[in-house]
Amino acid sequence: MRIKLLAPIAVVLSLFSLPSQASLTTDLQGLVAGLTTLKTQLTGINVTAPGSCTQLGTLNTSIENYNASVSGITAQLPSPLTLTTTDLTSLADLSNLARGMSSEAVRLSQDLRTVEGVYQAFEYQAALSAMLRLSDDIGTMANRILEMGDRILVMADNIGLMADRILITQQLQNSNVALTQAAILTTQQNMVALSDSLSTIAYNLTLGQLKIDTQALSDQMGGTTLTSSNMASQLATLETATTALLTRTVSLYTWTMQTSQGASHYIDGDTLTLLGDLSTLNKTLATALANYANAINTLAPLTNSTVLSDATASMLRLTRDIGTMADRIVEMGDKIIVMADNIGVMSLRIVDTQNLQQSNIVLTQNSVLTAQSVTLTVIKNFGL
Amino acid sequence: MQTTLIRRLALPVLLFGALLALTAPARASLLTDVQTLNGQATTLKDYLTATNLATDPVCSRLVEANRQARALVNGIAAVDANLAAPLTIDSTTLDALDQLSVTTLALANESTRLSLDLGTLSTVANALTIKDGITAMLQLSDDIGAMADRIGEMSDKILTMSDDIGLMADRIIITQQLQNQNVALTTQSVLATQTNALALVSVLEDSSYNVSIANLIVAGTQLAAEMQALTLKAWTLDTQMATVATDVRGFLTQVQALRTTLASDASLNTMTFTPTGLAQLTDLSAMLAGLGTAVDGYVIAIGGLQAITASPTLYDSLKSMLQLSADIGVMANRILEMGDQILVMADNIGMQADLILATQSAMNGNVAGVQTSILGAQTFAVSLIAARSL
């Protein structure tokens, strides 16, 4: 009689528990299918191919959504639940897939090392960020899978019956998580090892010397008075000094450009001050050139054609060199801020320097234009 | 006599023709080069115009723009390097130079528009996308600025190499004035782009979390001490373990709260590492070792008590043990994830590379230790449930 009464209750209870168990089994199988797709996507990524940063970005978003699904399933686990071998197999599959993905991340991080120097610094930095985010997401995924396994264990009501199989799954998951974490650490180590930072203090000595030399040239130009007899020789002397200074400026610019390819920059305030000072000095040089052009224009009727021809040719070369020098100083600042490490802390200072450089370069270019226009008019008027 | 005259005239004519033949290709070549450069610049301008940062993938779109811009700068530098004196310039070549300068200004204006779009995007996109976008915009403005400079320098060089300046003086001055004006406007746009991009930079120092992490270390150390000081008894095993499981769950909530704050900050900011912040992360993961040790102690204690403990009490205790193991596992994972998250947010990895690697290794080691304790506890609980048929 008692058995007869209990039987319908048992049937009703089993009807309630069956859907939840079936749901867990289906959910786990769905997670396995989803993770298999993600792993295939990851395997197909080639960091050396164009557009890899978008592929990595899309994959990162997919993994984050996937992690949210795992957390959602974990949060809604029914209690009590009855574990099946299929569920444990799914858990083991998930754990193996996560480990496989962490190995893929290591492969990508190694591939990225081979493109160092080929990529533009910005592309390279974007790829580094994406790889760090990918390893973070894969690590989180492995954790969520392990946590789901642990939670299922807490809620299971047939642990005793499934003990051996559960222990195998737990051990497998544990060793997989350890391997996954080790792979993620390797990926992170590869990425961090590729991140090189250089303080811009390294440029200050050369920039300081350039400032001294530019000041000397400015003094020399300020102390030069052109006459109808000396204008060609004086300008030739200044041209030699300017070309030498331009060579040193371009050399520092090239060094900055090369180091920006392989390292980010930690901006030192003195570097910004020196770059600002140099642009101010270049403006002075260009002003002197405009004054020379006006002097030549005034002296032209009294000057021998050959001397005048040489002087105007020198003037055009001087305007070219001083214009180029001023450009390189501004570009050096632009290069440094692209890869700045401490951009947040220095942003106001950077904007101030950029503003100063911008107003100086406009005045420099205006003076250069005046010098060129006046010189061209002299060339035209005197048929040189 | 007539033949001699023809011969005398023929030689200079031939020589003139030969000279013309030699100079004409050079001039045509410069014109073609400048027109090709203008074609490239127009393609880049169209690409930038068609770029919508709200709908297009920021990274790949800007990477492609940067590649085209860099190719253009290199192209201008190559044309400039191949210029050889004497050059004969004409109005068509100057028109082409003017056009190139105008297109460069249009490029600069497009980059300013993109920097404004990036500003709008910063309210909805995550910090990493914006970080990439900021760097890309700075790189693009750097390239466009360099482009404008190189065009100006090429014009100046053409001027110094020209052999007919006097004849073309007025036209050249018009070109120089236009270029000067365009360079000034380009520089202005480049500056506006840079200022817009720099205004989007949002950096947190890791010291902002110092107090929260220190509080967690204190609370975790205290919890570990309480867990280790607990003497388990056969008849109260279930309630004792349930209390511990509740305390662990409470502490887990605190750890998760910090992890949530960090994840939320990560969506809006990048981060600057300091050695102190990194040391705190290591200390936080080391705190977990105390909890692991307590769990190891429970395995031994319950192992000793299980023979004299009633099955229902033992079952409830083991379930609590499984729950607190799971929670400590979650906690360890969250702490490790915090380290990973901070690394992703970091914008000064290069500066602290060695210290970061040491921190990551230490955290991994500490978490691996806790995971071993958890697996030990789970293995023990599952085996005991099976052995006692609980």
Interface residues (C-beta under 8 A of the other chain):
Chain A: P50 G51 C53 T54 G57 T58 Q120 A121 F122 E123 Q125 A126 L128 S129 A130 L132 R133 S135 D136 G139 T140 N143 L146 E147 D150 R151 L153 V154 I159 G160 L161 A163 D164 I166 L167 Q170 Q171 N174 V177 A178 Q181 A182 I184 L185 Q188 Q189 M191 V192 A193 S195 D196 S197 L198 A263 S264 Y266 A313 L316 R317 T319 R320 G323 T324 D327 R328 V330 E331 D334 K335 I337 V338 M339 D341 N342 I343 G344 V345 S347 I350 V351 Q354 N355 Q358 I361 V362 Q365 N366 V368 L369 Q372 S373 L376 T377 I379 K380 G383 L384
Chain B: P57 C59 S60 V63 E64 N66 R67 R70 L128 T129 K131 D132 I134 T135 A136 L138 Q139 S141 D142 G145 A146 D149 G152 E153 D156 K157 L159 T160 I165 G166 L167 A169 D170 I172 I173 Q176 Q177 N180 V183 A184 T187 Q188 V190 L191 Q194 T195 L198 A199 V201 S202 V203 T270 T272 K319 L322 Q323 S325 A326 G329 V330 N333 L336 E337 D340 Q341 L343 V344 D347 N348 I349 G350 M351 A353 I356 L357 Q360 S361 N364 V367 A368 Q371 T372 I374 L375 Q378 T379 V382 S383 I385 A386 R388 S389 L390
